[in-house]
Amino acid sequence: MIDRQTIDRILDAAEIVEVIQEFVPLKKRGVNYLGLCPFHNEKTPSFTVSPSKEIFKCFGCGKVGNSVNFIMEHEHLTYPEALKYLAKRYHIEVIEKERSQEEIEKENERESLLVITNYASRQFTENLFNSDEGISVGLAYFKERGFRQNTLKKFEVGYSFEQRDSFSKKALEDGYRQDLLVKTGLTIQHEDRIFDRFSGRVMFPIHSLSGQVLGFGGRILKAEPKSAKYLNSPESEIYHKSRIVYGIYQARKAITLEDRCYLVEGYTDVMSLHEANIENVVASSGTSLTQEQVRLIKRFTQNITILYDGDPAGIKASLRGIDLVLEEGMNVRIVLLPEGEDPDSYSKKVSNEEFSKYIKEKETDFIRFKTQLLLSETNNDPTLKANLIKDVVKSIAVIPEAITRTVYIKECSTVMEVSEPVLYQEVNKLRQQKSFQERNKYPGPEDLPVPPVQAIKQVQYKTISFYSEKEIIRLLLKYGSNELDRRINIEDGREEAIAVSDYIVKEITSDELSFDDRICAKIFADFRFYSGQGLFPGDKHFVKHEDPEISRLSADLLSDSHELSRIWKNKQTFVETEEMKLREIVPDAVLKFKSDKIIAARKEIMTLLEEAVKEGDKDKIQTLQQRYNSLSTALGQISRQLGNRILL
Ligand SMILES: [Zn+2]
C-alpha cells in the first residue's frame, strides 16, 4: 500500500506530456499534443494528449486515461507498479503504509536474492563464452543444435562448470552470503559441505517481465542415468514457477505488436522460434499451464496459440491448459506439429517462411482440435461419443462471454452432429452448477436472499440506465461548478446561484435513486459528499483519483469524445453552445436518468408479477399492479416534461 500523500506527489510530478513523450513522439497542435498511438497501428495520428486536462485519449482505438494509466497500459504494469515506476522517474521516495519490520526484512531479502541470481547469470554466461570448458562443452552443444550467437546472447544462456562446488566457492569468494546462496537454490548445503545444484549443465536464466533473473533451468550434457535431463531452480522468495513463463521478457513487445502469443513447451523451442523470426513466444517451462501464467500472458494479448508436438500422449495431458485459457475469456487456437517433431526440430528442418506458413495453415480452434483428436478413439461407440460431447461442452461452459459460447456451440453442433438446443441445455446446466458452487464457496451477504431468476434479470436492467448514468457523471465532471440557475431566498430576499452539481445531487438523492454502475456510483457519492459541505471537488480530483477505474472513466468522459464531440468537430462553436444550454441539458439528463430507473423498476415488477400470477397469490398481484400503475403514471409525467422524447 502506497499512502495517499505519496500518490498525490507522484501524480503532481508526473506531467503527462513529459511522461508520454518518452515513449511517443508528440507534436503540439493548438492546446493539445498529437502523436501516433502506441496501442494500435496507425498511419495518421489520432493519439491526443491534453496537458490542461492531464489526460490522453486515442480517437482511433479509444484508449484513454491519465499519466499513471498510460504507464500501466504501455509498460503492462499494475497500478502500484506504475506508481513506483513514475516515483523512480521523478525521484520521489515511496513511503508504503503499514510495513512491519518483518515485511521490510523480507523485501530486503528478496532484493539480495535477486542480486545473487543476476550475479550467477553473469558468471554462467562468462563460463560459456570465455572458458575452455565452457566453449568445448557448453558452447559446442548450442552450436551443434544450430543456435546462432545473437540468440544465445539474447537469452543470456550460460554454462555451469562440472566441478561440483565451482560456482558456490566463487560466489563466497566474491562476498555473497552462504545462507542466501542456499535460498536461491543455486547452492545445496549438506552438513558442512556445499555443492552446486546445476554443475555440468547449460543454463537458461528465467527472466521476470522487467528482465531480472528469477531462477534457472539447467540441461545436463553428459548421459547420466541418475540425473534428470532438465533441472529447475526450486521455489524461492523470488522464483515461483507457476507465476512466470519462460521468454516473456524477450517476447513482450512482439506479443503486443502481433496481438498473439505462441505457447511452446521448452526453452530451446522458444529460442528456435526467435531464430525463425517468430518472437511472440513463451514456454510454460516445466509445469503444466497455470491460471497465473495465463493471466500474465493476458496482460499483453487476448490470443494464445498453443504449438503441440505431434505426440498424442503429451497432447492429452495438456488439454486442461486449453480450459484455463478459455476460462480467462481468451481466444485459443492450436497447431499440431508433424508426427515426431517439436517446434525446435521442425523450425530447423524447414525454412522460416515454410514454418510460418505451416502455423498459419494448420491453426485450428479448440473444438475442431479436441474433437478430431478424440473422435478417432470413440470408434462410433455411442457411450464414448457421449463422453466426448460432455468433455467438449465442459470446455465451452467455462467461456465467460455468451457470444463466444454461441459461436462454439454452433461449431460443435456441426462437427459432432448434435443439435444446438441440446448443446445449449448442457452448457447452461454446467454454468448454473458452476455459479451455484461459486456462490456457496464465497457466501456474500448479497448472494443469500436473492432468488436466481431475479439475479439474472437484474443484470439486464443494469444496462438500461448505463448511458444515462454516464451522462449524469459527465455533466457533473464537466460543468459541476457552473451556475445552472438563480433563485431568490425567501428568508433574506437575497439572490443565490444554484450550481449544476447541487441541482443534480438534490434531484437524484431526494428521489432516493441510485447508480447501478459501480464506478458511476463512487463518483456520484463523492459529489454528494462535497455538495453537502458546500464544496465542489473539481474534475482533477477524479482524473487523478487513486482508483484507476475512476480516473479512467473520468478521463474518458472529460475528453471530448462523446457523441457531442462529433458535432463539435464540424461546428467549432458547439462546446460553447453546450455550456450555454446547460439549463436545458442538465434537467433533461436528470429526467432521462429517472425514466430509465422507472423503466427498469417496472420490468422488475413485471417479472415478480408473472411469478405471483403463477403462484396465484392474489394479494401480491394487487400490490404489484398498484406499484406498476403508479410507476407508469410517474413515467407519463416525465415523458410529458421531456416532450415525449424518451423511447420506451
Ligand atoms: Zn489507439
Boltz pocket constraint, residues with backbone or C-beta under 6 A from the ligand:
constraints:
  - pocket:
      binder: B
      contacts: [[A, 37], [A, 38], [A, 39], [A, 40], [A, 47], [A, 58], [A, 59], [A, 60], [A, 61], [A, 62], [A, 63]]
      max_distance: 6.0
